[in-house]
């Protein structure tokens, strides 16, 4: 058996064995703790009283914040490969990324001036 195959089998074994051992140790040392009925309720930042129904409208600010987050998250996805290949891309890559970041900064200033980030 080659050295690479042995290494892969070892990693696969450890990937399966370690979680199994952790679960078994947790069961043995932790024991059983039956709780009250509130133990089975979903946890959402504490137990909150429901207000309204599922059909109530949600403020557009939540959607706007989500879209802004996605835009800047995608920007980070584009920024990472550029940073990894910075030396290979040279000055051309630097100017292209500066242009990309300038457009993003202009968009950020625009949404700031329009008041999209205010929660009044």
N, CA, C and O atoms as CSV, one atom per row, in Angstrom:
chain,resi,resn,atom,element,x,y,z
A,1,UNK,N,N,0.847,-1.171,0.000
A,1,UNK,CA,C,0.000,0.000,0.000
A,1,UNK,C,C,0.897,1.239,0.000
A,1,UNK,O,O,1.882,1.310,0.735
A,2,UNK,N,N,0.539,2.206,-0.832
A,2,UNK,CA,C,1.384,3.394,-0.939
A,2,UNK,C,C,1.243,4.278,0.302
A,2,UNK,O,O,0.313,4.141,1.096
A,3,UNK,N,N,2.187,5.171,0.427
A,3,UNK,CA,C,2.201,6.071,1.589
A,3,UNK,C,C,1.002,7.016,1.572
A,3,UNK,O,O,0.433,7.317,2.621
A,4,UNK,N,N,0.615,7.487,0.376
A,4,UNK,CA,C,-0.536,8.390,0.268
A,4,UNK,C,C,-1.835,7.690,0.650
A,4,UNK,O,O,-2.678,8.274,1.331
A,5,UNK,N,N,-1.998,6.447,0.215
A,5,UNK,CA,C,-3.217,5.710,0.548
A,5,UNK,C,C,-3.301,5.458,2.047
A,5,UNK,O,O,-4.378,5.553,2.637
A,6,UNK,N,N,-2.179,5.141,2.657
A,6,UNK,CA,C,-2.156,4.922,4.098
A,6,UNK,C,C,-2.524,6.204,4.854
A,6,UNK,O,O,-3.248,6.160,5.849
A,7,UNK,N,N,-2.022,7.332,4.376
A,7,UNK,CA,C,-2.346,8.616,5.005
A,7,UNK,C,C,-3.838,8.921,4.868
A,7,UNK,O,O,-4.462,9.393,5.819
A,8,UNK,N,N,-4.413,8.657,3.700
A,8,UNK,CA,C,-5.840,8.914,3.490
A,8,UNK,C,C,-6.700,8.013,4.375
A,8,UNK,O,O,-7.702,8.463,4.930
A,9,UNK,N,N,-6.314,6.752,4.506
A,9,UNK,CA,C,-7.066,5.833,5.357
A,9,UNK,C,C,-6.977,6.270,6.818
A,9,UNK,O,O,-7.960,6.188,7.554
A,10,UNK,N,N,-5.806,6.732,7.234
A,10,UNK,CA,C,-5.628,7.209,8.604
A,10,UNK,C,C,-6.513,8.423,8.880
A,10,UNK,O,O,-7.168,8.491,9.920
A,11,UNK,N,N,-6.536,9.368,7.963
A,11,UNK,CA,C,-7.363,10.568,8.136
A,11,UNK,C,C,-8.844,10.190,8.149
A,11,UNK,O,O,-9.606,10.716,8.960
A,12,UNK,N,N,-9.257,9.291,7.265
A,12,UNK,CA,C,-10.649,8.851,7.235
A,12,UNK,C,C,-11.030,8.171,8.547
A,12,UNK,O,O,-12.104,8.422,9.093
A,13,UNK,N,N,-10.156,7.318,9.045
A,13,UNK,CA,C,-10.412,6.645,10.318
A,13,UNK,C,C,-10.549,7.662,11.453
A,13,UNK,O,O,-11.471,7.573,12.264
A,14,UNK,N,N,-9.634,8.622,11.507
A,14,UNK,CA,C,-9.695,9.640,12.564
A,14,UNK,C,C,-10.945,10.510,12.435
A,14,UNK,O,O,-11.556,10.882,13.436
A,15,UNK,N,N,-11.319,10.832,11.194
A,15,UNK,CA,C,-12.506,11.658,10.976
A,15,UNK,C,C,-13.772,10.953,11.447
A,15,UNK,O,O,-14.731,11.609,11.851
A,16,UNK,N,N,-13.783,9.639,11.399
A,16,UNK,CA,C,-14.942,8.889,11.873
A,16,UNK,C,C,-14.846,8.551,13.358
A,16,UNK,O,O,-15.855,8.544,14.062
A,17,UNK,N,N,-13.639,8.272,13.830
A,17,UNK,CA,C,-13.463,7.803,15.204
A,17,UNK,C,C,-13.566,8.928,16.233
A,17,UNK,O,O,-14.186,8.743,17.280
A,18,UNK,N,N,-12.979,10.071,15.959
A,18,UNK,CA,C,-12.952,11.155,16.947
A,18,UNK,C,C,-14.366,11.626,17.316
A,18,UNK,O,O,-14.667,11.709,18.507
A,19,UNK,N,N,-15.244,11.937,16.361
A,19,UNK,CA,C,-16.602,12.334,16.773
A,19,UNK,C,C,-17.343,11.228,17.522
A,19,UNK,O,O,-18.082,11.500,18.468
A,20,UNK,N,N,-17.143,9.985,17.097
A,20,UNK,CA,C,-17.796,8.869,17.775
A,20,UNK,C,C,-17.329,8.755,19.224
A,20,UNK,O,O,-18.142,8.551,20.125
A,21,UNK,N,N,-16.035,8.885,19.449
A,21,UNK,CA,C,-15.488,8.822,20.808
A,21,UNK,C,C,-16.016,9.987,21.646
A,21,UNK,O,O,-16.346,9.802,22.818
A,22,UNK,N,N,-16.098,11.163,21.072
A,22,UNK,CA,C,-16.600,12.330,21.801
A,22,UNK,C,C,-18.058,12.124,22.210
A,22,UNK,O,O,-18.436,12.448,23.335
A,23,UNK,N,N,-18.875,11.588,21.308
A,23,UNK,CA,C,-20.284,11.342,21.627
A,23,UNK,C,C,-20.414,10.293,22.724
A,23,UNK,O,O,-21.220,10.453,23.641
A,24,UNK,N,N,-19.629,9.223,22.641
A,24,UNK,CA,C,-19.696,8.167,23.655
A,24,UNK,C,C,-19.270,8.709,25.018
A,24,UNK,O,O,-19.932,8.442,26.021
A,25,UNK,N,N,-18.183,9.462,25.066
A,25,UNK,CA,C,-17.726,10.042,26.336
A,25,UNK,C,C,-18.782,10.987,26.899
A,25,UNK,O,O,-19.019,11.004,28.107
A,26,UNK,N,N,-19.412,11.766,26.042
A,26,UNK,CA,C,-20.458,12.682,26.491
A,26,UNK,C,C,-21.635,11.922,27.083
A,26,UNK,O,O,-22.182,12.325,28.109
A,27,UNK,N,N,-22.024,10.835,26.450
A,27,UNK,CA,C,-23.135,10.018,26.962
A,27,UNK,C,C,-22.791,9.389,28.307
A,27,UNK,O,O,-23.614,9.371,29.222
A,28,UNK,N,N,-21.569,8.873,28.420
A,28,UNK,CA,C,-21.167,8.182,29.648
A,28,UNK,C,C,-21.034,9.166,30.802
A,28,UNK,O,O,-21.560,8.921,31.888
A,29,UNK,N,N,-20.340,10.269,30.582
A,29,UNK,CA,C,-20.091,11.223,31.659
A,29,UNK,C,C,-21.271,12.152,31.919
A,29,UNK,O,O,-21.481,12.590,33.050
A,30,UNK,N,N,-22.042,12.453,30.876
A,30,UNK,CA,C,-23.133,13.406,31.020
A,30,UNK,C,C,-24.374,12.827,31.644
A,30,UNK,O,O,-25.075,13.512,32.389
A,31,UNK,N,N,-24.653,11.593,31.355
A,31,UNK,CA,C,-25.857,10.991,31.902
A,31,UNK,C,C,-27.109,11.530,31.242
A,31,UNK,O,O,-27.048,12.175,30.195
A,32,UNK,N,N,-28.241,11.261,31.862
A,32,UNK,CA,C,-29.524,11.698,31.333
A,32,UNK,C,C,-30.118,12.740,32.267
A,32,UNK,O,O,-30.142,12.551,33.483
A,33,UNK,N,N,-30.590,13.823,31.705
A,33,UNK,CA,C,-31.183,14.904,32.491
A,33,UNK,C,C,-32.560,15.230,31.919
A,33,UNK,O,O,-32.688,16.156,31.117
A,34,UNK,N,N,-33.586,14.488,32.315
A,34,UNK,CA,C,-34.915,14.819,31.798
A,34,UNK,C,C,-35.330,16.188,32.326
A,34,UNK,O,O,-35.190,16.474,33.515
A,35,UNK,N,N,-35.830,17.010,31.452
A,35,UNK,CA,C,-36.179,18.367,31.847
A,35,UNK,C,C,-37.667,18.607,31.763
A,35,UNK,O,O,-38.454,17.687,31.539
A,36,UNK,N,N,-38.032,19.837,31.944
A,36,UNK,CA,C,-39.435,20.218,31.877
A,36,UNK,C,C,-39.865,20.321,30.414
A,36,UNK,O,O,-39.074,20.087,29.500
A,37,UNK,N,N,-41.120,20.670,30.215
A,37,UNK,CA,C,-41.650,20.795,28.858
A,37,UNK,C,C,-40.969,21.930,28.100
A,37,UNK,O,O,-40.892,21.894,26.872
A,38,UNK,N,N,-40.476,22.936,28.819
A,38,UNK,CA,C,-39.822,24.054,28.141
A,38,UNK,C,C,-38.493,23.648,27.520
A,38,UNK,O,O,-37.956,24.368,26.679
A,39,UNK,N,N,-37.960,22.509,27.925
A,39,UNK,CA,C,-36.704,22.033,27.344
A,39,UNK,C,C,-36.878,21.727,25.859
A,39,UNK,O,O,-35.925,21.848,25.089
A,40,UNK,N,N,-38.063,21.338,25.454
A,40,UNK,CA,C,-38.303,20.930,24.072
A,40,UNK,C,C,-38.777,22.082,23.194
A,40,UNK,O,O,-39.016,21.882,22.003
A,41,UNK,N,N,-38.918,23.280,23.751
A,41,UNK,CA,C,-39.303,24.439,22.955
A,41,UNK,C,C,-38.097,24.956,22.184
A,41,UNK,O,O,-36.969,24.841,22.664
A,42,UNK,N,N,-38.309,25.528,20.985
A,42,UNK,CA,C,-37.177,26.079,20.238
A,42,UNK,C,C,-36.608,27.302,20.951
A,42,UNK,O,O,-37.346,28.092,21.540
A,43,UNK,N,N,-35.291,27.443,20.891
A,43,UNK,CA,C,-34.625,28.581,21.525
A,43,UNK,C,C,-34.351,29.635,20.469
A,43,UNK,O,O,-33.623,29.389,19.507
A,44,UNK,N,N,-34.928,30.792,20.651
A,44,UNK,CA,C,-34.722,31.894,19.721
A,44,UNK,C,C,-34.424,33.143,20.529
A,44,UNK,O,O,-35.303,33.983,20.721
A,45,UNK,N,N,-33.218,33.271,20.995
A,45,UNK,CA,C,-32.785,34.406,21.807
A,45,UNK,C,C,-33.653,34.544,23.050
A,45,UNK,O,O,-34.065,35.646,23.411
A,46,UNK,N,N,-33.919,33.456,23.679
A,46,UNK,CA,C,-34.762,33.461,24.862
A,46,UNK,C,C,-36.185,33.099,24.497
A,46,UNK,O,O,-36.533,33.030,23.318
A,47,UNK,N,N,-36.995,32.870,25.490
A,47,UNK,CA,C,-38.393,32.521,25.240
A,47,UNK,C,C,-39.168,33.820,25.109
A,47,UNK,O,O,-39.243,34.613,26.047
A,48,UNK,N,N,-39.736,34.024,23.946
A,48,UNK,CA,C,-40.424,35.273,23.655
A,48,UNK,C,C,-41.903,35.001,23.397
A,48,UNK,O,O,-42.272,33.946,22.880
A,49,UNK,N,N,-42.722,35.943,23.755
A,49,UNK,CA,C,-44.139,35.841,23.450
A,49,UNK,C,C,-44.338,36.187,21.979
A,49,UNK,O,O,-43.737,37.137,21.477
A,50,UNK,N,N,-45.168,35.429,21.295
A,50,UNK,CA,C,-45.427,35.726,19.892
A,50,UNK,C,C,-46.348,36.930,19.792
A,50,UNK,O,O,-47.280,37.092,20.581
A,51,UNK,N,N,-46.067,37.763,18.814
A,51,UNK,CA,C,-46.856,38.958,18.591
A,51,UNK,C,C,-47.335,38.921,17.153
A,51,UNK,O,O,-46.519,38.874,16.233
A,52,UNK,N,N,-48.617,38.941,16.946
A,52,UNK,CA,C,-49.147,38.945,15.598
A,52,UNK,C,C,-49.180,37.546,15.000
A,52,UNK,O,O,-49.050,36.539,15.697
A,53,UNK,N,N,-49.358,37.521,13.676
A,53,UNK,CA,C,-49.443,36.247,12.967
A,53,UNK,C,C,-48.328,36.156,11.940
A,53,UNK,O,O,-47.563,37.101,11.749
A,54,UNK,N,N,-48.246,35.023,11.290
A,54,UNK,CA,C,-47.214,34.819,10.275
A,54,UNK,C,C,-47.479,35.655,9.029
A,54,UNK,O,O,-46.573,35.880,8.227
A,55,UNK,N,N,-48.714,36.114,8.863
A,55,UNK,CA,C,-49.056,36.897,7.677
A,55,UNK,C,C,-48.723,38.381,7.824
A,55,UNK,O,O,-48.864,39.133,6.860
A,56,UNK,N,N,-48.286,38.819,8.999
A,56,UNK,CA,C,-47.949,40.228,9.196
A,56,UNK,C,C,-46.801,40.632,8.286
A,56,UNK,O,O,-45.912,39.833,7.991
A,57,UNK,N,N,-46.833,41.869,7.852
A,57,UNK,CA,C,-45.780,42.373,6.966
A,57,UNK,C,C,-44.513,42.673,7.759
A,57,UNK,O,O,-44.557,43.083,8.918
A,58,UNK,N,N,-43.379,42.452,7.086
A,58,UNK,CA,C,-42.079,42.723,7.682
A,58,UNK,C,C,-41.551,44.010,7.065
A,58,UNK,O,O,-41.747,44.263,5.876
A,59,UNK,N,N,-40.890,44.811,7.866
A,59,UNK,CA,C,-40.354,46.079,7.382
A,59,UNK,C,C,-39.371,45.851,6.240
A,59,UNK,O,O,-38.579,44.909,6.267
A,60,UNK,N,N,-39.432,46.715,5.247
A,60,UNK,CA,C,-38.544,46.620,4.089
A,60,UNK,C,C,-37.085,46.836,4.486
A,60,UNK,O,O,-36.180,46.444,3.750
A,61,UNK,N,N,-36.852,47.454,5.635
A,61,UNK,CA,C,-35.480,47.688,6.106
A,61,UNK,C,C,-34.725,46.377,6.293
A,61,UNK,O,O,-33.516,46.326,6.065
A,62,UNK,N,N,-35.422,45.312,6.709
A,62,UNK,CA,C,-34.760,44.025,6.884
A,62,UNK,C,C,-34.255,43.496,5.545
A,62,UNK,O,O,-33.135,42.996,5.451
A,63,UNK,N,N,-35.085,43.609,4.513
A,63,UNK,CA,C,-34.689,43.134,3.195
A,63,UNK,C,C,-33.548,43.974,2.633
A,63,UNK,O,O,-32.610,43.443,2.038
A,64,UNK,N,N,-33.633,45.271,2.824
A,64,UNK,CA,C,-32.589,46.166,2.336
A,64,UNK,C,C,-31.253,45.865,3.009
A,64,UNK,O,O,-30.213,45.842,2.351
A,65,UNK,N,N,-31.283,45.637,4.304
A,65,UNK,CA,C,-30.062,45.279,5.028
A,65,UNK,C,C,-29.503,43.956,4.524
A,65,UNK,O,O,-28.288,43.816,4.384
A,66,UNK,N,N,-30.359,42.993,4.251
A,66,UNK,CA,C,-29.902,41.697,3.740
A,66,UNK,C,C,-29.258,41.845,2.370
A,66,UNK,O,O,-28.225,41.226,2.111
A,67,UNK,N,N,-29.835,42.641,1.494
A,67,UNK,CA,C,-29.271,42.847,0.155
A,67,UNK,C,C,-27.922,43.547,0.250
A,67,UNK,O,O,-26.982,43.169,-0.449
A,68,UNK,N,N,-27.815,44.559,1.099
A,68,UNK,CA,C,-26.538,45.257,1.273
A,68,UNK,C,C,-25.485,44.296,1.809
A,68,UNK,O,O,-24.338,44.322,1.362
A,69,UNK,N,N,-25.860,43.454,2.757
A,69,UNK,CA,C,-24.922,42.460,3.286
A,69,UNK,C,C,-24.452,41.514,2.188
A,69,UNK,O,O,-23.260,41.219,2.096
A,70,UNK,N,N,-25.365,41.038,1.362
A,70,UNK,CA,C,-24.991,40.108,0.290
A,70,UNK,C,C,-24.040,40.773,-0.688
A,70,UNK,O,O,-23.076,40.148,-1.131
A,71,UNK,N,N,-24.293,42.022,-1.032
A,71,UNK,CA,C,-23.410,42.727,-1.971
A,71,UNK,C,C,-21.995,42.807,-1.414
A,71,UNK,O,O,-21.034,42.510,-2.125
A,72,UNK,N,N,-21.855,43.200,-0.164
A,72,UNK,CA,C,-20.514,43.334,0.399
A,72,UNK,C,C,-19.897,41.979,0.732
A,72,UNK,O,O,-18.674,41.865,0.807
A,73,UNK,N,N,-20.707,40.967,0.929
A,73,UNK,CA,C,-20.184,39.619,1.123
A,73,UNK,C,C,-19.610,39.077,-0.182
A,73,UNK,O,O,-18.553,38.446,-0.183
A,74,UNK,N,N,-20.299,39.321,-1.288
A,74,UNK,CA,C,-19.790,38.902,-2.599
A,74,UNK,C,C,-18.509,39.663,-2.919
A,74,UNK,O,O,-17.602,39.118,-3.549
A,75,UNK,N,N,-18.432,40.898,-2.496
A,75,UNK,CA,C,-17.201,41.678,-2.693
A,75,UNK,C,C,-16.033,41.005,-1.991
A,75,UNK,O,O,-14.929,40.964,-2.535
A,76,UNK,N,N,-16.253,40.481,-0.807
A,76,UNK,CA,C,-15.188,39.781,-0.085
A,76,UNK,C,C,-14.790,38.507,-0.813
A,76,UNK,O,O,-13.620,38.122,-0.794
A,77,UNK,N,N,-15.749,37.848,-1.454
A,77,UNK,CA,C,-15.449,36.640,-2.229
A,77,UNK,C,C,-14.548,36.986,-3.410
A,77,UNK,O,O,-13.662,36.202,-3.751
A,78,UNK,N,N,-14.750,38.126,-4.033
A,78,UNK,CA,C,-13.885,38.548,-5.137
A,78,UNK,C,C,-12.531,39.046,-4.640
A,78,UNK,O,O,-11.526,38.915,-5.338
A,79,UNK,N,N,-12.504,39.604,-3.463
A,79,UNK,CA,C,-11.268,40.169,-2.926
A,79,UNK,C,C,-10.268,39.093,-2.514
A,79,UNK,O,O,-9.063,39.290,-2.666
A,80,UNK,N,N,-10.737,37.973,-2.000
A,80,UNK,CA,C,-9.834,36.928,-1.510
A,80,UNK,C,C,-8.953,36.330,-2.614
A,80,UNK,O,O,-7.738,36.267,-2.428
A,81,UNK,N,N,-9.501,35.889,-3.752
A,81,UNK,CA,C,-8.613,35.331,-4.788
A,81,UNK,C,C,-7.631,36.369,-5.327
A,81,UNK,O,O,-6.505,36.031,-5.694
A,82,UNK,N,N,-8.055,37.619,-5.372
A,82,UNK,CA,C,-7.134,38.657,-5.831
A,82,UNK,C,C,-5.957,38.772,-4.869
A,82,UNK,O,O,-4.811,38.892,-5.301
A,83,UNK,N,N,-6.235,38.736,-3.568
A,83,UNK,CA,C,-5.159,38.846,-2.582
A,83,UNK,C,C,-4.215,37.650,-2.658
A,83,UNK,O,O,-3.010,37.797,-2.454
A,84,UNK,N,N,-4.753,36.473,-2.949
A,84,UNK,CA,C,-3.908,35.282,-3.051
A,84,UNK,C,C,-2.992,35.374,-4.262
A,84,UNK,O,O,-1.833,34.965,-4.189
A,85,UNK,N,N,-3.491,35.904,-5.377
A,85,UNK,CA,C,-2.720,35.979,-6.625
A,85,UNK,C,C,-2.146,37.362,-6.885
A,85,UNK,O,O,-1.855,37.701,-8.032
A,86,UNK,N,N,-1.980,38.158,-5.857
A,86,UNK,CA,C,-1.554,39.545,-6.041
A,86,UNK,C,C,-0.228,39.658,-6.787
A,86,UNK,O,O,-0.107,40.462,-7.712
A,87,UNK,N,N,0.760,38.870,-6.399
A,87,UNK,CA,C,2.081,38.965,-7.045
A,87,UNK,C,C,2.029,38.551,-8.502
A,87,UNK,O,O,2.730,39.122,-9.336
A,88,UNK,N,N,1.214,37.576,-8.811
A,88,UNK,CA,C,1.109,37.089,-10.188
A,88,UNK,C,C,0.397,38.113,-11.081
A,88,UNK,O,O,0.736,38.243,-12.257
A,89,UNK,N,N,-0.571,38.830,-10.541
A,89,UNK,CA,C,-1.356,39.774,-11.333
A,89,UNK,C,C,-0.608,41.069,-11.611
A,89,UNK,O,O,-0.838,41.705,-12.639
A,90,UNK,N,N,0.266,41.460,-10.729
A,90,UNK,CA,C,1.070,42.658,-10.940
A,90,UNK,C,C,0.271,43.940,-10.788
A,90,UNK,O,O,-0.768,43.974,-10.130
A,91,UNK,N,N,0.783,44.998,-11.414
A,91,UNK,CA,C,0.162,46.322,-11.290
A,91,UNK,C,C,-1.194,46.387,-11.983
A,91,UNK,O,O,-2.087,47.109,-11.539
A,92,UNK,N,N,-1.349,45.632,-13.072
A,92,UNK,CA,C,-2.643,45.604,-13.753
A,92,UNK,C,C,-3.737,45.125,-12.807
A,92,UNK,O,O,-4.807,45.728,-12.728
A,93,UNK,N,N,-3.465,44.045,-12.094
A,93,UNK,CA,C,-4.427,43.510,-11.135
A,93,UNK,C,C,-4.713,44.485,-10.010
A,93,UNK,O,O,-5.843,44.582,-9.532
A,94,UNK,N,N,-3.673,45.215,-9.584
A,94,UNK,CA,C,-3.853,46.207,-8.525
A,94,UNK,C,C,-4.803,47.312,-8.972
A,94,UNK,O,O,-5.709,47.688,-8.228
A,95,UNK,N,N,-4.603,47.835,-10.182
A,95,UNK,CA,C,-5.464,48.914,-10.670
A,95,UNK,C,C,-6.896,48.424,-10.894
A,95,UNK,O,O,-7.850,49.156,-10.631
A,96,UNK,N,N,-7.046,47.196,-11.377
A,96,UNK,CA,C,-8.394,46.657,-11.571
A,96,UNK,C,C,-9.121,46.498,-10.235
A,96,UNK,O,O,-10.307,46.807,-10.129
A,97,UNK,N,N,-8.411,46.021,-9.227
A,97,UNK,CA,C,-9.047,45.851,-7.917
A,97,UNK,C,C,-9.335,47.202,-7.275
A,97,UNK,O,O,-10.356,47.362,-6.607
A,98,UNK,N,N,-8.448,48.174,-7.469
A,98,UNK,CA,C,-8.721,49.518,-6.953
A,98,UNK,C,C,-9.956,50.115,-7.617
A,98,UNK,O,O,-10.747,50.789,-6.957
A,99,UNK,N,N,-10.130,49.876,-8.916
A,99,UNK,CA,C,-11.327,50.340,-9.615
A,99,UNK,C,C,-12.572,49.653,-9.047
A,99,UNK,O,O,-13.589,50.304,-8.812
A,100,UNK,N,N,-12.490,48.348,-8.830
A,100,UNK,CA,C,-13.600,47.583,-8.258
A,100,UNK,C,C,-13.968,48.116,-6.875
A,100,UNK,O,O,-15.144,48.317,-6.574
A,101,UNK,N,N,-12.957,48.342,-6.035
A,101,UNK,CA,C,-13.213,48.848,-4.687
A,101,UNK,C,C,-13.739,50.279,-4.712
A,101,UNK,O,O,-14.537,50.657,-3.854
A,102,UNK,N,N,-13.303,51.077,-5.683
A,102,UNK,CA,C,-13.802,52.448,-5.816
A,102,UNK,C,C,-15.286,52.447,-6.166
A,102,UNK,O,O,-16.059,53.233,-5.620
A,103,UNK,N,N,-15.680,51.561,-7.078
A,103,UNK,CA,C,-17.103,51.457,-7.433
A,103,UNK,C,C,-17.918,51.016,-6.217
A,103,UNK,O,O,-19.004,51.542,-5.972
A,104,UNK,N,N,-17.402,50.063,-5.465
A,104,UNK,CA,C,-18.101,49.622,-4.255
A,104,UNK,C,C,-18.188,50.735,-3.217
A,104,UNK,O,O,-19.228,50.921,-2.585
A,105,UNK,N,N,-17.102,51.469,-3.045
A,105,UNK,CA,C,-17.108,52.577,-2.095
A,105,UNK,C,C,-18.105,53.648,-2.526
A,105,UNK,O,O,-18.803,54.219,-1.688
A,106,UNK,N,N,-18.175,53.923,-3.825
A,106,UNK,CA,C,-19.147,54.894,-4.322
A,106,UNK,C,C,-20.572,54.414,-4.041
A,106,UNK,O,O,-21.433,55.208,-3.664
A,107,UNK,N,N,-20.816,53.127,-4.222
A,107,UNK,CA,C,-22.135,52.570,-3.908
A,107,UNK,C,C,-22.451,52.669,-2.431
A,107,UNK,O,O,-23.582,52.972,-2.051
A,108,UNK,N,N,-21.449,52.413,-1.594
A,108,UNK,CA,C,-21.649,52.511,-0.149
A,108,UNK,C,C,-21.957,53.943,0.261
A,108,UNK,O,O,-22.856,54.174,1.070
A,109,UNK,N,N,-21.226,54.906,-0.286
A,109,UNK,CA,C,-21.486,56.320,0.021
A,109,UNK,C,C,-22.888,56.702,-0.448
A,109,UNK,O,O,-23.591,57.446,0.237
A,110,UNK,N,N,-23.296,56.197,-1.609
A,110,UNK,CA,C,-24.627,56.493,-2.138
A,110,UNK,C,C,-25.727,55.989,-1.204
A,110,UNK,O,O,-26.662,56.725,-0.890
A,111,UNK,N,N,-25.612,54.725,-0.758
A,111,UNK,CA,C,-26.670,54.205,0.117
A,111,UNK,C,C,-26.639,54.878,1.483
A,111,UNK,O,O,-27.668,54.993,2.147
A,112,UNK,N,N,-25.468,55.318,1.896
A,112,UNK,CA,C,-25.365,56.039,3.160
A,112,UNK,C,C,-26.077,57.388,3.052
A,112,UNK,O,O,-26.855,57.762,3.930
A,113,UNK,N,N,-25.798,58.124,1.947
A,113,UNK,CA,C,-26.413,59.441,1.750
A,113,UNK,C,C,-27.927,59.334,1.565
A,113,UNK,O,O,-28.666,60.232,1.969
A,114,UNK,N,N,-28.390,58.241,0.956
A,114,UNK,CA,C,-29.823,58.042,0.752
A,114,UNK,C,C,-30.541,57.665,2.043
A,114,UNK,O,O,-31.771,57.694,2.101
A,115,UNK,N,N,-29.774,57.309,3.087
A,115,UNK,CA,C,-30.367,56.965,4.370
A,115,UNK,C,C,-30.789,55.510,4.484
A,115,UNK,O,O,-31.615,55.165,5.329
A,116,UNK,N,N,-30.228,54.655,3.638
A,116,UNK,CA,C,-30.607,53.238,3.668
A,116,UNK,C,C,-30.113,52.543,4.928
A,116,UNK,O,O,-30.627,51.482,5.285
A,117,UNK,N,N,-29.134,53.114,5.603
A,117,UNK,CA,C,-28.577,52.483,6.792
A,117,UNK,C,C,-29.197,53.012,8.084
A,117,UNK,O,O,-28.811,52.588,9.173
A,118,UNK,N,N,-30.149,53.928,7.974
A,118,UNK,CA,C,-30.809,54.480,9.162
A,118,UNK,C,C,-32.032,53.644,9.501
A,118,UNK,O,O,-32.783,53.232,8.617
A,119,UNK,N,N,-32.223,53.397,10.793
A,119,UNK,CA,C,-33.359,52.594,11.254
A,119,UNK,C,C,-34.368,53.469,11.997
A,119,UNK,O,O,-34.719,53.167,13.138
A,120,UNK,N,N,-34.822,54.511,11.392
A,120,UNK,CA,C,-35.773,55.426,12.048
A,120,UNK,C,C,-37.165,54.887,12.029
A,120,UNK,O,O,-38.083,55.530,12.537
